[in-house]
Amino acid sequence: MTYIQHYSSPLGGILLAADDIGLTGLWFDGAKYFGDDLPDERVERETPILTEAKRWLDVYFAGNEPDFTPPLHPVGSAFRQSVWELLLQIPYGQTVTYGELARQFAEKQGLSRMSAQAVGGAVGHNKISLIIPCHRVVGTNGSLTGYAGGIDKKLKLLELERADMQSFFVP
């Protein structure tokens, strides 16, 4: 069964989804892939996993780095799962480029190289945004591109985390 809850953030509404294992989705209202793959059969109900996710969001939007991660259950291919694992390793307030992520992926998989575009596709289909921090990935030239929640939100999230924004720009 899928359970959902709504969360009101300073950047707008957020829809949370979870099953009995962990959080399966976190989308800003109106995001590019909003509710992607959310089953028709779902119940709006508070669960321990959703309570923990909302507590994480409370800490995060208060401008603090959460010192815990709610249970996660991201659903996707093995490739996407591996990329999302790399996203979880990006420190709060730090950024990496799509190219750096591709190099990390290739190294982890024992490959000579990996396409930054392929990695970018996996980053873009992350259904648990914020907690799996896809907003911390930027273009090689400092371009703030590729955030399904919207570039304006990506910018505000990085500012909230007090990331060094000097070399970034909005295309």
C-alpha positions in Angstrom: 0.0 0.0 0.0 1.1 3.5 -0.7 0.5 6.3 1.8 0.7 10.0 1.1 0.9 13.2 3.0 1.1 16.8 2.1 3.8 19.1 3.5 3.7 22.9 3.4 7.3 24.2 2.9 8.6 27.7 2.5 9.1 26.9 -1.2 5.6 25.6 -1.7 3.6 22.4 -1.3 5.3 19.0 -1.2 3.7 15.6 -1.7 5.3 12.7 0.2 4.7 9.1 -0.6 5.8 6.0 1.3 5.2 2.3 1.5 5.8 0.0 4.5 9.6 0.0 3.7 10.4 3.7 3.3 9.8 6.9 1.5 9.1 6.4 -2.2 8.5 9.9 -3.4 9.0 13.6 -2.5 7.8 16.1 -5.1 7.3 19.8 -5.1 3.8 20.7 -6.3 4.0 21.1 -10.1 7.4 19.4 -10.5 8.3 18.0 -13.9 7.7 14.4 -12.9 5.1 15.2 -10.1 3.7 11.9 -8.7 5.4 9.9 -11.4 4.5 6.2 -11.0 2.3 7.0 -8.0 -0.3 4.2 -7.8 -4.0 4.9 -8.1 -4.6 3.0 -4.9 -3.2 5.1 -2.2 -4.3 6.3 1.2 -3.8 9.7 2.8 -2.6 8.7 6.2 0.1 9.5 8.7 2.6 6.7 9.1 5.9 6.5 11.1 7.9 6.8 7.8 6.0 9.9 6.7 6.2 11.4 10.2 10.0 10.9 10.1 10.2 12.5 6.6 8.2 15.5 7.7 10.5 15.9 10.8 13.5 15.8 8.4 11.9 18.5 6.3 11.2 20.6 9.4 14.9 20.5 10.3 16.0 21.1 6.8 13.8 24.1 6.1 14.8 25.6 9.5 18.2 26.0 7.8 19.9 23.1 9.6 21.6 20.0 8.3 19.5 17.0 9.4 21.5 14.5 11.3 19.3 11.6 10.3 17.7 10.2 7.1 14.2 8.8 7.1 13.8 5.2 5.8 14.1 5.4 2.0 12.7 3.0 -0.7 13.6 4.5 -4.0 12.3 2.4 -6.9 14.3 2.3 -10.2 16.7 0.4 -12.3 20.0 -0.8 -11.0 21.7 2.0 -12.9 19.5 4.7 -11.4 19.8 3.2 -7.9 23.6 3.4 -8.2 23.5 7.1 -9.2 21.1 7.9 -6.4 23.5 6.3 -3.9 26.2 8.7 -5.2 23.8 11.6 -4.7 23.3 10.6 -1.0 27.1 11.0 -0.6 27.1 14.7 -1.6 27.6 16.7 1.6 25.1 19.3 2.8 26.0 22.7 1.3 28.3 21.2 -1.3 27.8 20.6 -5.0 29.2 18.3 -7.7 29.0 18.5 -11.5 27.3 15.9 -13.7 30.7 15.1 -15.1 32.1 14.5 -11.6 29.2 12.2 -10.8 29.8 10.3 -14.1 33.5 9.9 -13.2 32.6 8.6 -9.7 30.1 6.2 -11.2 32.6 4.9 -13.7 35.2 4.4 -11.0 32.8 2.6 -8.7 31.6 0.3 -11.5 35.1 -0.4 -12.9 34.4 1.3 -16.2 36.8 3.5 -18.2 34.1 6.2 -18.6 30.5 7.0 -18.2 28.3 9.5 -20.0 27.4 12.6 -18.0 24.2 12.7 -19.9 23.2 9.2 -18.8 24.0 10.1 -15.2 22.0 13.3 -15.6 19.0 11.3 -16.8 19.1 9.2 -13.6 19.6 12.3 -11.5 16.5 13.9 -13.2 14.3 10.9 -12.4 15.1 10.9 -8.7 11.6 10.6 -7.1 12.8 11.5 -3.6 14.2 15.0 -4.2 15.7 17.0 -1.4 16.5 14.0 0.8 18.3 12.3 -2.1 19.9 15.7 -3.0 19.7 16.0 -6.8 19.6 19.8 -6.3 23.3 19.7 -5.4 24.3 18.7 -9.0 25.3 21.5 -11.3 26.6 21.9 -14.8 30.3 21.7 -15.5 30.4 25.4 -16.3 28.5 26.4 -13.2 25.1 26.4 -14.8 22.2 25.7 -12.5 20.3 23.4 -14.8 18.3 20.2 -14.6 16.1 20.4 -11.5 12.6 18.9 -12.0 11.3 21.1 -9.2 12.3 24.2 -11.0 15.6 26.2 -11.2 14.2 28.8 -8.8 13.8 26.2 -6.2 17.2 24.7 -6.8 18.7 28.1 -6.3 16.8 28.7 -3.1 17.7 25.2 -1.7 21.4 25.8 -2.4 21.1 29.2 -0.7 19.4 27.6 2.3 22.3 25.2 2.6 24.7 28.2 2.4 26.5 26.7 -0.6 29.2 28.8 -2.3 27.2 30.3 -5.2 29.8 32.6 -6.6 30.5 30.6 -9.7 26.9 29.6 -10.5 24.5 31.1 -12.9 21.0 30.5 -14.1 21.0 29.9 -17.9 
